[in-house]
Amino acid sequence: MEIERLLFENATRASLFGIIALAYFLYRRYTRISVSHIPGPEPESFILGNLPELFQSQVGVPDFKWKQQFGDIVRIKGPFGEDRLFISDPKAMQYIFHTAGYGFLKWPERTEISRVLMGRGLLWADDAIHRRQRKVMLPGFGAPECKAFVPIFLKAASALVEQWNDLLASSIDQSVELNVASWLSRATMDSLGEAAFDYHFGALENKENELMKAYFGLMSDTLGQPSRQAIFTQTVMPVWYLRFMSRYSNTRRMVHARHTAELANDIAQSLINMKSQALLYGKENKDILSLLVKANASENPASRLTDEEMLAQMRTLLLAGHETSSTSLVWCILELSRHPEVQSKLREEIRATERRLNGKQFTATDFDNMPYLAAVLKESMRFQPAVYQNYRMAAYDTVLPLSKPITTTTGETISSLPIGKGTKLVLSIAAYNRNKEVFGEDADVYNPDRWFRTSEKKGPTADFCRREENTELEKWRSLRSGSPRALAKQVPLPLYLWKKEDIPTSTDRNNLYIAVLVSLLAFACFACFGTAYYLYKFSHRN
């Protein structure tokens, strides 16, 4: 009888809790500010709304389709009929990412994914925690620190060229088909390892390294095209359940993520211990981890990073820096392979710079005198952004400013949009980058020459969306593959490195060296300046 009574009481409590939770959910849903009057696509299902199309389609397909059909502000459906907003409006994005500061937080479920992949670091943190972490991280990303990394990338460039020359020499007809994505991933892994941690992966040398092997393919394995079940789990289930599954699930994705985290934590902890000891004995290195250890030691104890946070910063730099950099490089090369006239013009500028240097090594300063290189990089990152969407949630009731009026389903014309606390937003970098009012009528075409045009727009959109680098939104958009200063310092590789297109003969190897050298030096500047600008301005502020 006692057992039955306890079971009945527990069932009653559970039912009461469920009723209260449901009542609160319904209250919040039907009393907060509604966006149901904003035009948008019909949902595929009531349970998942438009999320399967959003997360299972080819990158950018729903972004471009919805923008064309409904404009820059689109209402989409989340689970169980929840209204969300899909945004590519320039002024609204500027407000969300810049003006409102911490008024828009990361989705809790996306935050949990960041924690699993990178720990409780900068990309996981929000609000006060983010502000504290950012303050400690900043000293590792100044201009002098970045310049100190140039020799590391020179060495990586030489190693990559050596490998490619060996492949060419061993081929029968002096031609070879290269898996550029794989090679660039290995080069960026080696470069970032040495610059950030003074750690040599040996990726270009094909050395056996467990951590390197674990990181290769981690993003695609864990964040690749999700099943409907995965979409439901990640968007409907509470964070505590996601955290439980990340610890105990035996799915291939979770096992891969946990294995990588364990390896990364072990290596990062040993490196932190080594750097801390060196600091005690007055030995200071210039790698990012050494600078971070030094900055953390000088902070007020209340502001210092915990051991867990220190490990997370290293995992964040390694995964986010390596993956997005190699992805941007690959897309740049693909566009060059599709546009031989662009490649020829770029190669001419690279060779002219080589002649001017007269045998001297490239430096970061040399990129300032290569305007077409800057245009190619800007256009590559505009046309094929490595990060094509961002996810935010309103921290309080607010009003989104709009760059132009929109018409609601009721026929009303509005120039601003009130949204309620908890409203989830999908910010489409991909759709914004094809905005014809910002980038011209040929926004759907790859054309580096657009960056030499003088904007003739006089309206409000032009005021903060001008194609120059001094606008806040332009800076933020460019950040997704690097900072404004990094735009001219990233990824120029010529056509003859792509698949079967004009693979260089033995007489072209000097040009091959110059191209790879420039690209990896560019990556060095990109990794440092891009991260620095991210820390300063565009993750959150205030």
Buried (B, 14 or more C-beta within 10 A) or exposed (E): EEEEEEEEEEEEEEEEEEEEEEEEEEEEBEEBBBBEBBBBBEBBEEBBBBBBBBBBEEEBEBBBBBBEEBBBBBBBBBBEEBBBBBBBBBBBBBBBBBEBEBBBBBBEBBBBBBBBBBBBBBBBBBEEEBBBBBBBBBBBBBEEBBBBBBEBBBBBBBBBBEBBBEBBEEEEEBEBEBEBBEBBBBBBBBBBBBBBBBBEBBBBEEEEBEBBEBBBEBBEBBBEEBEBEBBBBBBBEEEEEBEEBBEEBEEEBBEBBBBBBEBBBEBBBEBBEBBBEBBEEEEEBBBBBBBBBBBBEEEEEEEBBEEEBBBBBBBBBBBBBBBBBBBBBBBBBBBBBEBBEBBEBBBEBBBEBBEEEEEEEBBBEBBEEBBBBBBBBBBBBBBBBBBBBBBBBBBEEBEBBBBBEBEBEEEEEBEEBEBBBBBBBBBBBBBBBBBEBBBBEEBEEBBBEBBEEEEEBEEBBBEBBBBEBEBBBBBBBBBBBBBBBBBBBBBBBBBBBBBEBBBBEEEBBEBBBBBBBBBBBBBBBBBBBBBBBBBEBBBBBE
